[in-house]
Amino acid sequence: MTDIEKKRVMELKENGLGYGMIARELNLPKSTISSFIKSLDDTSICKCCGKKIIQSKGVKKKLFCSDKCRYKFHRLQAKGKPIKSNYEVECLYCHKKFFTYRSLKRKFCSRECYESYRREGKENE
């Protein structure tokens, strides 16, 4: 695109024309117009709180205004997904079977069982 075409695209966009209308008027592909206009836009909106984010050139596009918003968004997304309890383990203290996820390192079904196991172990010593 030439500089004259770029200026004309910006004028038409400011007048409220859509990508298709601008493309027809300048005899350019619609994808060229849309990619040019998107490259001009240096702001975007946070996916979590809706604040405007100023984008830096040459850096990956930011989706969130802060780490706090990013964590909050992913926590809310994860709430809709069930946590998989894949492993059945027997408690070392009460011998009750319970389910755990991610690892088989858990040995007790609750904090109370853990503390009772430790107390009894120290009394025997």
C-alpha positions in Angstrom: 0.0 0.0 0.0 1.2 3.5 -0.8 1.2 6.3 1.7 -1.7 8.0 -0.1 -3.8 4.8 0.2 -2.9 4.5 3.9 -4.0 8.1 4.5 -7.2 7.4 2.6 -7.9 4.2 4.6 -7.5 6.2 7.9 -9.9 8.9 6.6 -12.5 6.4 5.5 -12.3 4.5 8.8 -12.7 7.7 10.8 -15.8 8.5 8.7 -17.3 5.2 10.0 -16.9 2.9 6.9 -16.3 -0.8 7.4 -13.5 -2.8 6.0 -15.5 -4.1 3.1 -16.6 -0.6 2.0 -13.1 0.8 2.3 -11.7 -2.2 0.3 -14.3 -1.6 -2.5 -13.6 2.1 -2.7 -9.8 1.6 -2.9 -9.9 -1.6 -5.0 -7.8 -3.4 -2.4 -8.4 -6.8 -0.7 -10.4 -6.7 2.5 -7.7 -8.6 4.4 -5.2 -5.9 3.5 -7.4 -3.2 4.9 -8.2 -5.1 8.1 -4.5 -6.0 8.8 -3.4 -2.4 8.2 -6.1 -1.0 10.5 -5.3 -3.6 13.2 -1.6 -2.7 13.0 -2.4 0.9 13.7 -4.4 0.0 16.8 -1.9 0.2 19.7 -4.5 -0.3 22.4 -6.6 -3.3 23.4 -9.0 -4.2 26.2 -8.1 -6.5 29.2 -10.1 -9.8 29.0 -10.7 -9.7 32.7 -11.5 -6.1 33.8 -12.0 -4.3 30.6 -9.3 -1.6 31.1 -7.5 -0.3 28.0 -4.0 -1.8 27.5 -1.3 0.1 25.5 0.5 -2.4 23.3 4.3 -2.1 22.8 5.6 -2.6 19.3 7.7 -5.7 18.6 6.3 -7.5 21.6 3.6 -10.2 21.9 0.1 -8.7 22.2 -1.0 -8.4 25.8 -4.4 -9.8 26.7 -4.4 -8.7 30.4 -3.5 -5.4 32.1 -1.7 -7.1 35.0 -0.7 -10.5 36.4 -3.6 -10.1 39.0 -6.1 -10.0 36.2 -4.5 -12.9 34.3 -4.6 -15.1 37.4 -8.2 -14.1 38.2 -9.3 -14.8 34.6 -7.7 -18.3 34.6 -9.1 -19.1 38.1 -12.6 -18.2 36.9 -12.1 -20.3 33.7 -10.9 -23.3 35.7 -13.9 -23.2 38.0 -16.0 -24.6 35.2 -13.7 -27.6 34.8 -13.9 -30.5 37.2 -10.7 -31.5 39.0 -9.9 -35.1 38.2 -9.4 -37.4 41.2 -7.6 -40.2 39.6 -5.7 -42.0 42.4 -7.3 -44.0 45.2 -5.0 -44.0 48.3 -5.4 -45.5 51.8 -4.8 -43.2 54.8 -1.9 -44.4 57.0 -3.7 -43.5 60.2 -7.4 -44.4 59.8 -7.0 -46.7 56.8 -9.9 -45.0 55.1 -9.7 -44.9 51.3 -9.7 -41.5 49.7 -9.0 -40.0 46.2 -6.2 -37.7 45.4 -5.1 -36.0 42.2 -1.8 -35.2 40.5 0.4 -37.4 42.8 0.5 -40.4 45.0 2.6 -38.6 47.6 -0.4 -37.9 49.9 -0.5 -40.4 52.7 -3.2 -39.0 55.0 -6.8 -38.2 54.3 -6.8 -35.1 56.5 -4.6 -32.9 58.6 -6.1 -34.4 61.8 -5.0 -37.9 60.7 -1.5 -36.6 60.0 -1.2 -34.9 63.4 -2.6 -37.9 65.2 -0.1 -40.2 63.4 2.8 -37.9 64.4 1.6 -37.7 68.1 1.3 -41.5 68.4 4.6 -42.0 66.7 6.4 -39.8 69.3 4.6 -41.4 72.2 6.0 -44.8 71.1 9.6 -43.6 71.0 
